[in-house]
């Protein structure tokens, strides 16, 4: 993914979700349109997340102890029809896999809270 000079929109959407999940988001001016916002998230992800240790960070992700605010924010994006891995994988197999991972983490959270006593 990192090799893209200008990443396709689907890849940028995955980068945005990763930024939220790992709680490292860029400062976005209030009146920024969605296209420019996605570019900002992409650039931020390239500098801060898309590094050789990403696989280790994904494996170590605290799926059983996620913040509800993060889950709520990410759920908005993973439920978007444009976030389907089948569409994203046409631009990048890696990004398609990461889209599936993000969706699975949210589904795990939902299942855990459905069976976990309060």
WOLINQUI-V188185 format. One record per run of one state. SS is the DSSP state (a for helix, b for strand, c for the rest). FROM is the first residue (numbers start at 1). LEN is the number of residues. If there is no record, write none. Layout:
SS|FROM|LEN / SS|FROM|LEN
This chain:
c|1|8 / a|9|13 / c|22|12 / a|34|15 / c|49|5 / a|54|6 / c|60|8 / a|68|11 / c|79|2 / a|81|3 / c|84|1 / a|85|4 / c|89|4 / a|93|23 / c|116|3
